[in-house]
């Protein structure tokens, strides 16, 4: 298949998933799988829609409802892989939290704020300094 060149502002017609730069640049996420990073970006995209629709729990925390089947469809993977990626995001990196609703209802997914979590941690005290001085690299990622 041949793909044509872009002309003018044609690239604006595409929609994108935004992967936070910290997932790529910060050492803490160096071993995170690329598929988990992609899934986090997909879940962040869904979170924006949930916020617009006012999906919040009794504590004011925004959540999404995203079934395993929807994850499988969104990143084109098998069920076992989707479950593994959710486990990686929740248990290894604490970037999401799943809460059961019971009675055959889908879990609520809480997508956690990556940058707020990093800035509150002691991680930045020990982060490698950049060649731009003693300012941690996160300042350049925001």
C-alpha positions in Angstrom: 0.0 0.0 0.0 1.2 3.5 -0.8 0.6 6.3 1.6 0.3 9.8 0.2 2.3 12.8 1.7 0.7 15.3 4.0 -0.3 18.6 2.4 -1.1 21.7 4.4 -3.0 21.1 7.6 -4.2 17.6 6.8 -2.5 16.1 9.9 -5.0 18.0 12.1 -7.7 15.4 11.1 -6.1 12.7 13.2 -6.9 12.0 16.8 -4.1 10.8 19.1 -3.6 9.2 22.5 -1.2 11.3 24.6 1.5 9.3 26.4 2.9 11.3 29.3 6.6 11.9 28.7 7.4 10.8 32.2 6.5 7.2 31.2 9.3 7.4 28.7 11.9 9.6 30.4 11.7 8.9 34.1 13.8 6.0 35.3 11.1 4.8 37.6 9.1 3.6 34.6 12.1 2.3 32.6 10.9 -1.4 32.9 7.2 -0.7 32.3 6.1 -2.5 29.2 5.3 -0.4 26.1 1.8 -1.9 26.0 1.2 -0.8 29.6 2.2 2.7 28.7 -0.2 2.6 25.7 -3.0 1.3 27.9 -2.4 4.1 30.5 -2.7 6.6 27.6 -6.0 5.0 26.5 -7.3 5.1 30.0 -6.2 8.8 30.4 -8.2 9.5 27.2 -11.3 7.8 28.7 -10.7 9.7 32.0 -11.1 13.0 30.1 -14.6 11.9 28.9 -15.5 10.7 32.4 -14.6 14.1 33.9 -16.7 15.9 31.3 -19.6 13.6 32.1 -19.2 14.1 35.9 -18.5 10.5 36.7 -17.2 10.9 40.3 -17.6 8.8 43.4 -18.9 10.1 46.8 -15.4 11.4 47.6 -15.2 13.4 44.3 -12.7 11.1 42.7 -13.2 10.6 39.0 -13.4 7.1 37.6 -14.0 5.3 34.3 -15.9 2.1 33.5 -13.8 0.1 31.0 -14.3 -3.6 30.7 -11.7 -6.2 29.8 -13.4 -6.5 26.4 -13.1 -2.8 25.8 -9.5 -2.9 26.7 -8.9 -5.8 24.3 -10.6 -3.9 21.5 -8.9 -0.6 22.2 -5.3 -2.0 22.1 -5.9 -5.1 20.1 -4.8 -7.7 22.5 -6.0 -11.0 24.0 -7.9 -11.2 27.3 -4.9 -12.6 29.2 -2.7 -9.7 28.0 -5.3 -7.1 29.0 -5.6 -8.6 32.5 -1.7 -8.7 32.7 -1.5 -5.0 31.7 -4.1 -3.9 34.2 -2.2 -5.8 36.9 1.1 -4.2 35.9 -0.5 -0.7 36.0 -2.2 -1.4 39.4 0.2 -3.5 41.3 3.7 -2.7 40.0 3.2 1.0 39.3 0.1 2.0 41.3 -1.2 4.1 38.3 -4.7 2.7 38.5 -7.0 1.3 41.1 -9.8 -1.2 40.4 -12.9 -1.3 42.6 -15.5 -4.0 42.4 -19.1 -3.0 42.1 -20.4 -6.6 42.5 -23.5 -8.3 41.0 -21.9 -8.8 37.6 -21.2 -5.1 37.1 -17.9 -4.0 35.6 -15.2 -2.7 37.9 -14.7 1.0 38.4 -11.2 2.1 37.3 -9.5 5.0 38.9 -6.7 6.4 36.8 -4.2 8.1 39.0 -2.5 11.4 38.4 1.1 10.4 37.3 2.7 13.8 37.7 1.0 14.7 41.0 2.2 11.3 42.4 5.7 11.8 41.3 6.0 15.4 42.6 4.7 14.2 46.1 7.1 11.4 46.3 10.7 11.5 47.5 11.7 10.2 44.1 12.9 13.6 42.9 15.4 13.9 45.7 17.3 11.0 44.2 16.7 11.5 40.5 19.6 11.9 38.2 20.4 15.5 37.4 20.2 16.8 33.9 23.0 18.5 32.0 21.1 21.8 32.5 22.1 22.1 36.1 20.6 20.9 39.3 17.0 21.0 38.2 15.3 17.6 38.1 14.2 16.4 34.6 10.5 16.5 35.5 10.5 20.3 35.1 11.2 19.7 31.4 8.5 17.1 31.1 5.6 19.2 32.3 
